[in-house]
Amino acid sequence: MRITVIGSGYVGLVSAVCFAELGHEVLSVDNDHAKIALLREGQVPIHERFLPELLNRHRGKRLSFSTSVREAVDQSDAVFITVGTPQSETGEADLSFVEAVAREIASAIHDFKVVVEKSTVPVRTCESLRKTLLLNGARQDLFSVASNPEFLREGTAVTDFLYPDRVVIGVDDQVSASLLSSIYRPLTDGSYYRQENAIPLTGYAHAQAPIIVTDAKSAELIKHASNAFLAMKISFINAVANIAESVGADIEQVCEGIGSDSRIGRKFLNAGIGYGGSCFPKDVQAFRMVAEQCNYEFGLLTEVMRVNTEQRTRFLRKVRNALWTLRGKRLGVLGLAFKGDTDDIRESAALEIISALLKEGACVCAYDPAAIPKAKEVLDENNMSYAADPYMAAAGCDAVLILTEWKEFAQLDLEKLRSVVKHPILIDGRNLYRPADVARAGFVYHSIGRSVAIPESMIFDGKSEATRRESAIRLATIPGWRQESGQPLQPAS
Ligand code: UGA
C-alpha cells in the first residue's frame, strides 16, 4: 500500500515509520524544511525508543520524506492527517492546521484516495473534512474519509503502535474499511509478530491485534472518551490519596486492593502530582467543550481538571510544610519531563511546581535524564541550575524532590544520596519508594497518600531523657517539625 502521512510530530513520525515497518511504501510530509532535512539524514528530533532504529531500517527504502503535500498525495492510496490540534483560547481543539492540510489535499486528488484523520479531533471532524475537500474542488467519487485514532503513549509509542490493545477504524463506507483493514493486516493477522526482525515486546496479550470497526463518529468519540477516562482514573485515585493521607492509610495498599478487581484494573491508578503532557490536559478540556456544544454539561470532567490542578497546589503545600519557609532554601529536583521515558515538557507538572518554588525564593538544581535541554529553554532564572546526575542535583540540598517517574529515580543509591544532602528530607511526588526503605536510609520521607516516614533515630520514644534530648537536637536541624509538650515529636503538617 502507498501511504502518505502529513505532519511529522510524535504521532505522524511514529506512524510513518511503523507503517513502513509493516511493509508499506510511506511518504512522511512536513512543512518544516529543517525537520525534513534532519529526518532524511536519519536524525530523530524526539526521544522515543526504537524510533532511530526503525527510521534507519526503512529510510531511503520504503520510507521517504517530502515537504510537498501535493506530490505526496498524488503518489498515495491513503493519506493520513497527523498535524497538531492545539488548544484554542476557548478550550476547544483548534482545527485550523487540519483544515489547511485538507485544502491542500483537495487540490491534489486526481484519482481515488482514502483520507484518514489520525490527529486527536472532536467528534464530527470527519464530516467537516469531507465538506472541506468538496468545497476545495475534490470530486465526490474520488475520495472517502475515515477516522483512525491513535492510542500511542510517548516513550512507548513504537511498541504501542505495533502491539496495540486494539486498532480502531471508523469508516462510513466499504472501500475505506477494506483499505484500512489491509494496512493493519500484518498486525491483525499476527504475521508481523512472526517476523524474525520484528520489534520485540514481551508479555503482549494477543497473538493477533484486535481490530474494532465502527462508524467514523464513534471512532472519534472513542479517542476523546479514552483519554478523558484515563485522566479521570488518575484524578480519582489522587482524590482518594488525599483522604488516605488524612486518615493515615496507605494509598499504595488501597490501589492494590482496588486495582485487583479486574473490572477496575491496576493501570493508571498511580497517585502523584497529577497528569500533564500534550494530550490529557488538552483533550479533557476539548471533550468538555464538545459536550457543551451538544448541550450536555459534563461536570465530571470539570471535576477531573479541578482535582488535577489542586494536586499540584497540595504538593507545594507539602514542600512548605516539610521545609517551613522556602526563601533561600536549596532544593534538588529530580524530573522535568511530564512523565518518564520522554524529553517532553509540555504541560509538565514538574515544571509548574519548579516555577512556583522559584517564585517563592527557593534555589532549584534539577536533573532529568532527557528533558534538560528543553527545560533550559523555558526555565532560565538566576536561582535555577541543572546537574549532570541525581547526586549532583541533591548535593548540599535542604530537600530532594522527585517530580517525574523515571525508572532511574526509583533505583537511587539512598545511602549515597544521604551522604550528599544537607538535610535528609525526600519529598516524592510519584511514590517511587516504600516509605520504610527510605526512612531506614536516614531520610524523612514525604510521599502522596501515605504517612510521613521518619528514621528510627529521629523518633522520640519517651523512655529516656537522653534519647529525648538527642532526638530534639537532631530534629532541630530539620525544619518543619514540632513538639507539643509531653507529646512525641511530629512533622509540622
Ligand atoms: C496519553 C494516552 O495514554 C495515550 O493512549 C494517547 O494516545 C495519548 O495520550 C495521546 O492522546 O496522544 P501520553 O500523554 O503519552 O499518552 O502519556 P501517559 O502515559 O498517558 O501519561 C499522561 C500523564 O498522566 C503523565 O503526566 C503521567 O505522569 C500521568 N499519570 C499516568 C499519572 O499521574 N498516574 C498514572 O497512573 C498514569
Residues whose N, C-alpha, C, O or C-beta is under 5 A from the ligand:
A	BS01	UGA	E150 F151 L152 R153 E154 I234 F268 L269 N270 G272 G274 Y275 G276 G277 C279 F280 F338 K339
